[in-house]
Amino acid sequence: MQVTEETIYSPWSGTVEVVLTRKNNHVYEWEKLFLIKTNSGRMEEISIGISGYITSLRVGSGQKINSDTILATIQDDLLITGSD
């Protein structure tokens, strides 16, 4: 069986306001994973287009981050989901 692990990066600089998942949680495509308060004061959501299991969390609430900070890794379950 093929195992694919993907890295989740932050596209913004700012502060992690809320971590909405935990290590070993199963997450679904486009499920909200993090809320980031950007340096400009906007609240941004981070979600990804794959489902699978969170294998590591690299940040916590209140942590300062920059663009390209690794937030987490996810093991893709390789299930095709979604609808038209």
C-alpha positions, 0 to 999 in steps of 0.5 A, spaced: 500 500 500 502 506 498 503 511 503 503 519 501 504 524 507 503 531 505 506 538 509 501 543 511 505 550 510 502 557 512 501 562 507 501 568 512 505 571 517 502 572 524 499 568 530 496 561 530 489 563 534 486 556 534 488 549 532 482 546 530 485 538 530 489 534 534 495 529 532 492 522 529 485 525 528 482 524 521 480 530 517 476 531 511 477 535 505 477 542 506 475 541 513 478 547 517 485 546 521 487 552 523 485 560 524 491 565 523 491 572 525 495 575 520 500 581 521 495 585 518 489 583 523 485 579 518 483 572 521 484 567 516 482 559 515 487 554 513 484 548 510 487 543 505 484 539 499 485 532 502 483 527 507 487 523 512 490 523 518 494 528 522 501 525 523 504 531 526 502 538 529 508 543 529 505 549 532 500 551 537 495 556 539 499 563 540 505 561 536 508 567 532 509 564 524 511 566 518 509 564 511 512 558 509 512 555 517 510 548 517 504 547 521 502 540 520 503 533 516 498 529 514 498 522 511 493 522 505 488 516 506 487 516 498 480 516 498 476 520 493 470 524 496 466 530 494 460 531 489 458 536 483 
